[in-house]
Amino acid sequence: MKRLTCLLVLILVTAIGGLRAQGGRGAQGPPNIAGAWTGTWSAYNPARPAAAPKELCAKLTATIAQKGDAWQATFEGDCGRPYKYSISMEGRQAGGAVLFKGTADLGPKDGGVYDWIGRADDKEFVGFFTSGFYTGVFTMTKGEPSAPAK
């Protein structure tokens, strides 16, 4: 009986070690997405995936703060003219990431009402958006933009 117990413990320890080596997922805490982010966005025609993006703006920054169960994000950049939008984002934790969704009216000059979804973890925030006129994607990484090299 003692041998059987030792064998079962050895099998259990080996199985747990194998799961950890494979990156098994246990309970994960919420990612820290509050703070400064920087990246780019582009608009494209999904019916023509091989075509170059219609618009590409090299600069997109965001500041994100958690407000209860939601997040408040301020997106800023310059694409022919400066823009700044403050958007409330609905999100839920899924593993080590927060999944976002939302709708925002950016006004008639900027394409009207947009629906979007996104995923953020401690290091990366990726989103997809669509409106009556545009479809696109944005990617950002955590942290302030780096200063240009001199």
Buried (B, 14 or more C-beta within 10 A) or exposed (E): EEEEEEEEEEEEEEEEEEEEEEEEEEEEEEBEBBEEBBBBBBBBEEEEEEEEEBEEBEEBBBBBEBEEEBBBBEBBBEBEEEBEBEBEBEBEEEEEBBBBEBEBEBEEEBBBEBEBEBBBBEEBBBBBBBBEEBBBBBBBEBEEEEEEEE
